[in-house]
Amino acid sequence: MPGEKMLYLSRKDVESVGVPVAEIIDTLELMFREKGEGRVEMPPKPGIHTRPDAFIHAMPAYIPALNSAGMKWVSGYPENPGRGLPYINGLMVLNDPETGVPVCVMDCGWVTAKRTGAATAVAAKYLARRDSEVVGVLGCGVQGFSNVEALSCIFDIKKVTAYDILDEAANRYRRKVGDDLGIEVEVVATPEAAVRGSDIVVTAGPILKHPDPAIEDDWFEPGAFASPVDFDSYWKHEPFQRADKFYTDDVKQMLYYREVGYFKGIPEEILDLGDLVAGKSPGRERDDERIFSVNLGLALDDMATAPLVYRRALVMGIGRQLDL
């Protein structure tokens, strides 16, 4: 229709909008409840793969309760940081659910980072011990930070033990977490030192189809909760197999990834985070349970978060209106 406008939000625009992480967590919790009740639409995400361990995915979703519809077109290229580029790049398109007209296009990097950490926080709210205060982080990049940022909205985090294959990245991470979140960070020399003694473990390296996993079963202690946002890249099979509960954000997607070569060591019983939030499956039942929630990253996460950015940007007058 002539005269229709669409808002464009650059990476800088999205970051400057400043949606609080706690608001994203609350919105994702509502989204997962809607998912558990079967009131959302999210087809499987198709993808193309132009380089080893790289991906470009199309991720559409519709959440009626949030009046949100659209798609993320996102890439993840592990070699990009060496080129001075972000690992994750892409665009988000929001549509008017009543007309289908595009209303906003925005950079997806900030949304992807924050919603991934927020999904971990939602899972941990139900599955981690309430007195959790030590987080082990393996992979000191964007996700290593955003996960701790979100967890600190739910738990009284006293300390982070951080490991990265690059000393420079680990030390930069220590400064950022200390400055931005006020949390003590101990940089450790081995993956084992990051896992042992941690109440919550977040592995946030690149997603690898043929990884060389490091984490042994006895490192992951009774009562601990883990969020492997890098799929199974850091974890050997035994910790997964011996877990008391094994959750994921979408069982169908998990089974698909297993078919194409990931998650070869996961248990047969896989529980869905949507069912958990909707009260259809159990959360933590004992303090000594070892529990995983492997959140694969859903288009629903994006379509819950991006409208928060869009609506706030309209109020603040941020972005550029473009003719359709």
KERO-126092 format. One record per residue: residue in three letters; x, y, z of N, C-alpha, C in turn. Coordinates in steps of 0.05 Angstrom, whole numbers, padded with zeros to 5 digits, always signed. Layout:
// residues N
ALAXYZXYZXYZ ...
This chain:
// residues 324
MET+00017-00024+00000+00000+00000+00000+00018+00025+00000 PRO+00013+00043-00018+00030+00067-00020+00030+00083+00007 GLY+00053+00093+00014+00054+00109+00039+00061+00093+00063 GLU+00061+00066+00062+00068+00050+00085+00097+00054+00092 LYS+00102+00054+00118+00129+00058+00128+00138+00033+00143 MET+00165+00030+00144+00177+00008+00159+00200+00020+00175 LEU+00203+00013+00201+00224+00023+00217+00249+00006+00213 TYR+00272+00019+00209+00297+00005+00207+00314+00012+00232 LEU+00324-00009+00246+00340-00006+00270+00367-00019+00265 SER+00388-00003+00264+00415-00013+00261+00425-00027+00287 ARG+00448-00039+00286+00459-00052+00310+00462-00031+00332 LYS+00472-00007+00326+00475+00013+00346+00447+00022+00357 ASP+00427+00024+00339+00401+00032+00348+00389+00011+00368 VAL+00392-00014+00361+00381-00035+00378+00394-00034+00406 GLU+00420-00031+00406+00434-00030+00431+00426-00006+00448 SER+00421+00017+00434+00415+00041+00449+00386+00041+00460 VAL+00369+00024+00450+00342+00023+00460+00342+00014+00490 GLY+00359-00005+00496+00364-00012+00524+00341-00027+00538 VAL+00329-00047+00525+00309-00063+00538+00322-00078+00562 PRO+00311-00076+00586+00323-00089+00609+00322-00120+00606 VAL+00343-00133+00614+00345-00162+00612+00323-00175+00628 ALA+00317-00164+00651+00295-00176+00668+00269-00176+00653 GLU+00263-00156+00637+00239-00155+00621+00239-00177+00600 ILE+00262-00182+00588+00264-00203+00568+00259-00230+00581 ILE+00271-00235+00604+00267-00260+00619+00237-00265+00624 ASP+00223-00244+00634+00195-00247+00640+00179-00253+00614 THR+00186-00240+00592+00171-00245+00567+00177-00273+00556 LEU+00201-00282+00558+00207-00309+00550+00193-00330+00567 GLU+00191-00325+00592+00176-00344+00609+00147-00346+00600 LEU+00135-00323+00594+00108-00324+00583+00107-00339+00557 MET+00126-00334+00539+00127-00348+00514+00129-00378+00518 PHE+00147-00387+00536+00150-00416+00540+00124-00428+00551 ARG+00110-00413+00568+00084-00423+00577+00064-00426+00554 GLU+00064-00407+00536+00046-00408+00513+00054-00432+00495 LYS+00080-00436+00492+00090-00459+00477+00081-00485+00489 GLY+00083-00487+00516+00075-00512+00529+00046-00517+00527 GLU+00030-00496+00524+00001-00499+00520-00007-00502+00491 GLY+00012-00502+00473+00007-00506+00445-00005-00482+00431 ARG+00000-00458+00441-00012-00434+00429+00007-00417+00414 VAL+00027-00429+00401+00046-00415+00384+00050-00430+00358 GLU+00062-00417+00339+00069-00429+00313+00098-00425+00307 MET+00113-00447+00303+00141-00446+00297+00149-00470+00280 PRO+00151-00466+00253+00159-00488+00236+00189-00494+00240 PRO+00198-00517+00231+00227-00523+00232+00243-00502+00217 LYS+00267-00496+00228+00283-00475+00215+00301-00488+00193 PRO+00297-00479+00168+00315-00489+00146+00341-00473+00147 GLY+00362-00485+00136+00387-00472+00136+00405-00480+00113 ILE+00425-00464+00108+00446-00470+00088+00473-00469+00102 HIS+00493-00482+00091+00518-00485+00105+00541-00482+00085 THR+00552-00458+00083+00572-00451+00063+00601-00457+00071 ARG+00605-00462+00097+00632-00468+00108+00629-00488+00130 PRO+00650-00503+00136+00649-00523+00158+00642-00509+00184 ASP+00623-00520+00199+00614-00511+00225+00601-00483+00224 ALA+00594-00474+00200+00580-00448+00197+00551-00454+00188 PHE+00534-00434+00193+00506-00438+00185+00493-00411+00178 ILE+00473-00412+00161+00454-00389+00157+00426-00401+00159 HIS+00411-00391+00178+00384-00403+00184+00362-00382+00180 ALA+00339-00392+00171+00314-00377+00171+00297-00386+00194 MET+00288-00367+00211+00275-00375+00236+00249-00359+00239 PRO+00226-00369+00229+00200-00356+00232+00185-00365+00256 ALA+00168-00348+00267+00151-00356+00289+00128-00336+00293 TYR+00107-00345+00306+00083-00329+00312+00075-00335+00341 ILE+00071-00314+00357+00063-00316+00385+00038-00299+00388 PRO+00014-00311+00386-00010-00295+00388-00013-00278+00414 ALA-00005-00290+00436-00008-00276+00462+00009-00250+00463 LEU+00030-00249+00447+00048-00226+00446+00043-00209+00421 ASN+00023-00217+00405+00018-00203+00380+00043-00199+00363 SER+00058-00221+00361+00085-00220+00349+00087-00241+00327 ALA+00096-00232+00304+00101-00250+00281+00125-00239+00265 GLY+00141-00258+00255+00163-00249+00239+00184-00271+00236 MET+00208-00263+00228+00229-00282+00222+00256-00270+00227 LYS+00275-00287+00236+00303-00280+00237+00319-00295+00216 TRP+00336-00280+00202+00354-00291+00182+00382-00288+00193 VAL+00394-00309+00203+00417-00307+00221+00439-00326+00212 SER+00464-00316+00214+00487-00333+00208+00505-00335+00232 GLY+00519-00358+00234+00540-00362+00254+00565-00373+00241 TYR+00587-00358+00241+00611-00366+00227+00635-00365+00248 PRO+00644-00389+00257+00665-00390+00278+00690-00375+00271 GLU+00697-00373+00245+00722-00360+00237+00720-00330+00237 ASN+00696-00319+00240+00693-00290+00237+00708-00273+00257 PRO+00710-00281+00283+00725-00264+00302+00754-00260+00293 GLY+00766-00280+00280+00793-00276+00269+00794-00257+00246 ARG+00771-00251+00234+00769-00231+00212+00760-00204+00223 GLY+00757-00202+00249+00747-00177+00260+00717-00174+00257 LEU+00703-00196+00253+00674-00195+00250+00660-00211+00273 PRO+00636-00204+00280+00621-00220+00300+00616-00248+00290 TYR+00615-00267+00309+00608-00295+00303+00579-00296+00292 ILE+00561-00281+00305+00533-00281+00297+00526-00255+00282 ASN+00513-00258+00259+00504-00235+00243+00477-00241+00231 GLY+00461-00220+00226+00436-00225+00213+00416-00203+00217 LEU+00392-00207+00208+00370-00188+00209+00345-00201+00219 MET+00328-00184+00232+00302-00192+00242+00281-00177+00226 VAL+00260-00190+00218+00237-00177+00205+00213-00182+00222 LEU+00199-00160+00230+00174-00162+00244+00151-00155+00225 ASN+00129-00170+00226+00106-00165+00210+00082-00159+00227 ASP+00064-00143+00216+00038-00138+00229+00022-00163+00227 PRO+00014-00176+00250-00001-00201+00248-00028-00199+00235 GLU-00039-00174+00234-00066-00170+00222-00064-00168+00191 THR-00043-00156+00181-00041-00151+00152-00017-00165+00139 GLY+00002-00174+00154+00026-00186+00143+00046-00166+00133 VAL+00040-00140+00135+00058-00119+00125+00083-00118+00143 PRO+00107-00117+00132+00131-00113+00149+00130-00086+00163 VAL+00135-00086+00189+00135-00061+00204+00162-00053+00214 CYS+00181-00073+00215+00208-00066+00225+00228-00086+00215 VAL+00252-00076+00209+00275-00092+00204+00297-00083+00223 MET+00309-00102+00237+00330-00094+00256+00353-00113+00255 ASP+00377-00104+00263+00400-00121+00267+00393-00142+00289 CYS+00402-00166+00286+00394-00187+00305+00415-00194+00326 GLY+00439-00182+00325+00460-00190+00343+00454-00187+00372 TRP+00444-00163+00380+00438-00157+00408+00415-00175+00417 VAL+00394-00177+00401+00371-00194+00409+00380-00223+00413 THR+00396-00233+00394+00405-00261+00397+00421-00266+00422 ALA+00438-00247+00429+00454-00249+00453+00437-00249+00478 LYS+00419-00229+00480+00403-00226+00504+00382-00247+00508 ARG+00369-00255+00486+00348-00275+00489+00360-00303+00496 THR+00384-00308+00487+00397-00334+00493+00404-00335+00523 GLY+00415-00314+00534+00419-00313+00562+00394-00314+00578 ALA+00373-00300+00568+00347-00301+00582+00335-00328+00583 ALA+00338-00343+00561+00327-00371+00560+00341-00388+00581 THR+00367-00385+00584+00382-00399+00605+00371-00392+00632 ALA+00365-00366+00637+00355-00357+00663+00328-00369+00668 VAL+00310-00371+00648+00284-00383+00652+00287-00412+00660 ALA+00304-00427+00645+00308-00455+00652+00319-00458+00680 ALA+00339-00441+00687+00352-00443+00713+00333-00437+00735 LYS+00314-00419+00731+00294-00411+00751+00279-00436+00761 TYR+00274-00455+00743+00259-00479+00749+00277-00503+00756 LEU+00302-00503+00746+00318-00527+00747+00343-00525+00764 ALA+00353-00501+00769+00377-00498+00786+00368-00495+00815 ARG+00387-00501+00834+00381-00496+00862+00378-00466+00867 ARG+00359-00460+00885+00354-00432+00890+00377-00417+00903 ASP+00394-00433+00917+00417-00420+00930+00442-00420+00913 SER+00439-00425+00887+00462-00425+00868+00476-00397+00869 GLU+00502-00398+00871+00517-00372+00873+00543-00372+00858 VAL+00552-00396+00848+00577-00398+00833+00571-00408+00805 VAL+00579-00393+00784+00574-00400+00756+00601-00406+00743 GLY+00603-00429+00731+00626-00436+00714+00620-00430+00685 VAL+00637-00414+00672+00633-00406+00645+00657-00416+00628 LEU+00651-00431+00607+00671-00440+00588+00665-00428+00561 GLY+00682-00409+00553+00677-00393+00529+00670-00365+00537 CYS+00689-00347+00536+00686-00320+00547+00680-00299+00526 GLY+00660-00305+00510+00652-00286+00489+00625-00274+00496 VAL+00610-00267+00476+00584-00253+00479+00565-00270+00497 GLN+00562-00296+00490+00544-00312+00505+00553-00318+00534 GLY+00579-00320+00537+00590-00323+00564+00581-00300+00582 PHE+00581-00276+00571+00572-00252+00586+00542-00251+00589 SER+00527-00254+00567+00498-00250+00569+00484-00271+00586 ASN+00495-00295+00588+00484-00316+00605+00488-00308+00635 VAL+00511-00299+00642+00515-00291+00670+00499-00266+00676 GLU+00497-00248+00657+00480-00224+00662+00451-00232+00668 ALA+00440-00250+00652+00413-00259+00657+00410-00275+00683 LEU+00429-00293+00688+00428-00309+00713+00429-00291+00737 SER+00443-00269+00736+00445-00251+00759+00419-00237+00765 CYS+00400-00237+00746+00374-00226+00751+00357-00245+00768 ILE+00364-00271+00769+00348-00292+00782+00362-00301+00808 PHE+00389-00302+00808+00404-00313+00830+00423-00292+00841 ASP+00431-00296+00866+00451-00279+00878+00479-00290+00872 ILE+00489-00284+00848+00514-00295+00838+00537-00281+00853 LYS+00553-00297+00866+00576-00287+00881+00602-00288+00866 LYS+00604-00308+00848+00630-00313+00835+00626-00327+00808 VAL+00643-00321+00789+00644-00335+00763+00672-00346+00760 THR+00674-00372+00754+00700-00384+00746+00700-00386+00716 ALA+00719-00373+00703+00718-00370+00674+00742-00383+00660 TYR+00736-00398+00639+00757-00411+00623+00753-00403+00593 ASP+00775-00398+00580+00774-00394+00551+00801-00403+00540 ILE+00801-00413+00515+00826-00422+00503+00845-00398+00498 LEU+00834-00374+00498+00850-00350+00494+00852-00334+00520 ASP+00876-00331+00531+00879-00316+00556+00869-00288+00553 GLU+00874-00275+00531+00865-00248+00527+00835-00245+00529 ALA+00820-00265+00517+00791-00264+00519+00781-00268+00548 ALA+00794-00286+00562+00786-00291+00590+00791-00266+00608 ASN+00814-00253+00604+00820-00229+00620+00802-00206+00613 ARG+00795-00203+00587+00776-00182+00579+00749-00188+00591 TYR+00741-00213+00592+00716-00221+00604+00716-00215+00634 ARG+00737-00220+00647+00739-00215+00676+00734-00185+00682 ARG+00746-00168+00665+00742-00139+00670+00714-00131+00664 LYS+00702-00142+00642+00675-00133+00635+00654-00142+00655 VAL+00656-00167+00664+00637-00177+00684+00640-00162+00710 GLY+00664-00156+00718+00669-00141+00742+00658-00112+00740 ASP+00664-00099+00717+00656-00071+00714+00625-00069+00710 ASP+00613-00086+00693+00585-00083+00686+00566-00096+00706 LEU+00575-00118+00718+00556-00133+00735+00565-00134+00765 GLY+00590-00125+00770+00599-00124+00797+00603-00152+00809 ILE+00610-00172+00793+00613-00199+00802+00643-00207+00800 GLU+00653-00220+00820+00680-00229+00820+00684-00251+00799 VAL+00705-00249+00784+00712-00270+00764+00740-00280+00769 GLU+00741-00307+00772+00767-00320+00773+00773-00334+00747 VAL+00794-00325+00733+00802-00338+00708+00817-00363+00715 VAL+00809-00386+00704+00822-00412+00710+00835-00423+00685 ALA+00854-00441+00689+00871-00451+00668+00860-00475+00653 THR+00840-00488+00664+00830-00513+00652+00799-00514+00653 PRO+00787-00528+00634+00758-00532+00636+00749-00545+00662 GLU+00765-00564+00672+00758-00577+00697+00755-00557+00720 ALA+00773-00538+00721+00772-00519+00743+00747-00501+00741 ALA+00737-00497+00717+00713-00481+00713+00688-00496+00721 VAL+00688-00522+00718+00664-00538+00723+00662-00547+00752 ARG+00684-00557+00763+00683-00567+00791+00676-00544+00810 GLY+00658-00550+00828+00650-00530+00848+00630-00510+00839 SER+00621-00511+00814+00602-00492+00803+00573-00502+00807 ASP+00556-00484+00816+00528-00491+00819+00514-00491+00792 ILE+00522-00473+00774+00511-00471+00747+00535-00471+00728 VAL+00533-00486+00707+00555-00487+00686+00543-00478+00660 VAL+00556-00459+00647+00548-00450+00620+00571-00454+00602 THR+00567-00471+00581+00588-00474+00560+00579-00458+00536 ALA+00597-00441+00527+00589-00421+00507+00611-00417+00486 GLY+00622-00439+00477+00641-00438+00454+00626-00440+00428 PRO+00640-00443+00406+00627-00446+00380+00614-00473+00378 ILE+00593-00475+00362+00579-00500+00357+00594-00516+00336 LEU+00602-00540+00343+00619-00557+00326+00605-00583+00321 LYS+00604-00592+00296+00592-00617+00289+00609-00641+00297 HIS+00636-00637+00297+00654-00658+00305+00673-00647+00327 PRO+00662-00643+00351+00678-00631+00372+00698-00650+00385 ASP+00715-00639+00401+00733-00655+00418+00726-00648+00447 PRO+00705-00660+00458+00694-00651+00483+00713-00656+00506 ALA+00711-00639+00527+00730-00640+00549+00717-00649+00575 ILE+00692-00642+00580+00680-00644+00607+00674-00673+00614 GLU+00687-00683+00635+00683-00710+00645+00659-00711+00664 ASP+00648-00735+00667+00624-00739+00683+00629-00730+00712 ASP+00651-00737+00724+00655-00732+00753+00661-00702+00759 TRP+00666-00686+00738+00670-00658+00743+00643-00644+00750 PHE+00622-00654+00738+00595-00642+00741+00582-00653+00767 GLU+00581-00636+00787+00576-00645+00814+00546-00649+00820 PRO+00539-00665+00840+00511-00668+00848+00499-00641+00856 GLY+00475-00636+00846+00461-00611+00852+00466-00589+00831 ALA+00484-00594+00812+00490-00574+00792+00470-00573+00769 PHE+00469-00550+00756+00452-00546+00732+00471-00536+00710 ALA+00466-00546+00686+00483-00538+00663+00466-00528+00640 SER+00476-00507+00627+00463-00497+00602+00484-00496+00580 PRO+00486-00517+00564+00505-00518+00541+00493-00503+00517 VAL+00500-00477+00515+00490-00462+00492+00506-00467+00467 ASP+00527-00483+00469+00543-00491+00446+00537-00519+00437 PHE+00511-00528+00441+00503-00555+00437+00520-00574+00455 ASP+00532-00595+00443+00548-00614+00459+00578-00611+00455 SER+00586-00587+00446+00614-00584+00438+00634-00588+00461 TYR+00627-00581+00486+00645-00583+00509+00640-00609+00525 TRP+00618-00623+00521+00610-00644+00540+00614-00672+00528 LYS+00627-00689+00543+00628-00717+00535+00601-00730+00539 HIS+00597-00755+00529+00571-00767+00530+00562-00774+00559 GLU+00581-00782+00576+00573-00792+00602+00557-00773+00620 PRO+00565-00747+00621+00548-00729+00638+00520-00727+00628 PHE+00515-00727+00602+00488-00726+00591+00473-00752+00599 GLN+00486-00775+00595+00473-00800+00600+00466-00804+00629 ARG+00482-00793+00647+00478-00797+00676+00462-00774+00689 ALA+00452-00756+00673+00437-00734+00684+00411-00744+00696 ASP+00402-00731+00718+00376-00738+00730+00353-00728+00713 LYS+00357-00705+00701+00337-00695+00682+00351-00681+00659 PHE+00340-00684+00635+00352-00672+00611+00331-00657+00595 TYR+00332-00631+00596+00313-00614+00583+00325-00601+00558 THR+00306-00592+00541+00314-00576+00518+00291-00556+00513 ASP+00297-00535+00497+00276-00516+00492+00256-00525+00470 ASP+00263-00546+00455+00245-00558+00435+00254-00586+00429 VAL+00238-00606+00437+00245-00634+00433+00247-00641+00404 LYS+00228-00632+00387+00229-00639+00359+00255-00629+00346 GLN+00263-00605+00353+00287-00594+00342+00312-00610+00351 MET+00312-00617+00377+00333-00634+00387+00336-00660+00372 LEU+00313-00673+00367+00314-00699+00353+00324-00695+00325 TYR+00316-00673+00312+00326-00667+00285+00357-00665+00285 TYR+00367-00649+00304+00396-00646+00305+00411-00672+00311 ARG+00398-00689+00327+00410-00716+00331+00411-00732+00305 GLU+00391-00729+00289+00390-00744+00264+00412-00735+00245 VAL+00420-00709+00246+00440-00699+00227+00468-00699+00239 GLY+00471-00712+00262+00499-00716+00272+00507-00703+00298 TYR+00490-00686+00310+00496-00674+00336+00484-00692+00358 PHE+00492-00687+00382+00480-00699+00406+00478-00729+00405 LYS+00500-00741+00398+00501-00771+00396+00499-00784+00423 GLY+00505-00770+00444+00506-00782+00470+00484-00775+00489 ILE+00463-00763+00479+00442-00753+00498+00424-00776+00506 PRO+00410-00774+00529+00393-00795+00539+00367-00798+00522 GLU+00354-00820+00526+00329-00825+00511+00307-00807+00520 GLU+00305-00802+00546+00283-00785+00556+00292-00756+00554 ILE+00278-00741+00537+00284-00712+00534+00258-00697+00541 LEU+00260-00678+00559+00237-00663+00568+00238-00635+00555 ASP+00214-00623+00553+00211-00597+00539+00208-00574+00558 LEU+00223-00553+00554+00222-00530+00573+00194-00517+00572 GLY+00181-00517+00550+00154-00506+00549+00135-00521+00567 ASP+00137-00548+00567+00120-00564+00585+00127-00558+00614 LEU+00152-00554+00620+00161-00547+00647+00148-00521+00657 VAL+00150-00500+00641+00139-00474+00649+00109-00475+00651 ALA+00096-00492+00634+00067-00495+00635+00058-00514+00657 GLY+00076-00525+00673+00069-00542+00695+00062-00570+00687 LYS+00071-00579+00663+00064-00606+00654+00087-00626+00658 SER+00110-00617+00666+00132-00635+00672+00147-00624+00696 PRO+00162-00641+00710+00174-00633+00736+00199-00616+00733 GLY+00202-00597+00752+00227-00583+00754+00246-00597+00773 ARG+00263-00583+00787+00281-00595+00806+00264-00606+00830 GLU+00270-00631+00837+00255-00644+00858+00274-00651+00882 ARG+00300-00651+00878+00319-00656+00899+00343-00639+00896 ASP+00356-00632+00918+00380-00615+00917+00404-00628+00904 ASP+00404-00655+00903+00427-00669+00891+00424-00676+00862 GLU+00402-00668+00849+00398-00675+00821+00418-00660+00803 ARG+00428-00674+00784+00444-00661+00763+00427-00658+00738 ILE+00423-00633+00729+00403-00627+00709+00415-00610+00686 PHE+00408-00618+00662+00415-00602+00638+00391-00589+00626 SER+00395-00565+00614+00375-00554+00596+00391-00545+00571 VAL+00389-00560+00550+00404-00553+00525+00385-00536+00508 ASN+00389-00510+00509+00372-00492+00494+00384-00487+00466 LEU+00370-00496+00446+00381-00496+00418+00379-00469+00405 GLY+00361-00451+00416+00356-00425+00404+00332-00427+00386 LEU+00310-00414+00395+00285-00416+00380+00277-00389+00367 ALA+00264-00391+00345+00252-00367+00333+00232-00354+00352 LEU+00220-00370+00369+00201-00359+00389+00216-00341+00408 ASP+00241-00347+00415+00256-00329+00432+00259-00301+00419 ASP+00265-00302+00393+00269-00277+00379+00243-00261+00376 MET+00221-00275+00370+00196-00262+00366+00183-00253+00393 ALA+00194-00263+00415+00186-00252+00441+00202-00227+00448 THR+00227-00226+00439+00245-00204+00447+00244-00181+00428 ALA+00244-00186+00402+00246-00164+00383+00223-00144+00385 PRO+00198-00152+00390+00177-00131+00394+00182-00113+00417 LEU+00196-00122+00438+00203-00105+00461+00221-00082+00451 VAL+00240-00089+00434+00258-00069+00422+00243-00050+00404 TYR+00226-00061+00387+00212-00045+00367+00193-00025+00380 ARG+00177-00034+00400+00158-00015+00412+00172+00006+00429 ARG+00194-00001+00442+00209+00018+00457+00222+00039+00439 ALA+00232+00029+00416+00245+00047+00396+00225+00067+00386 LEU+00200+00059+00381+00180+00077+00371+00175+00100+00391 VAL+00173+00092+00417+00168+00112+00438+00192+00131+00440 MET+00216+00120+00438+00240+00137+00441+00248+00152+00416 GLY+00235+00146+00394+00242+00160+00369+00269+00150+00357 ILE+00276+00125+00363+00302+00114+00353+00296+00100+00326 GLY+00315+00102+00308+00313+00087+00283+00306+00106+00260 ARG+00303+00093+00237+00298+00108+00212+00273+00096+00198 GLN+00254+00113+00192+00230+00104+00177+00237+00102+00147 LEU+00231+00079+00135+00236+00074+00107+00209+00069+00093 ASP+00208+00077+00068+00185+00071+00051+00186+00041+00043 LEU+00163+00029+00044+00161+00001+00034+00161+00001+00003 
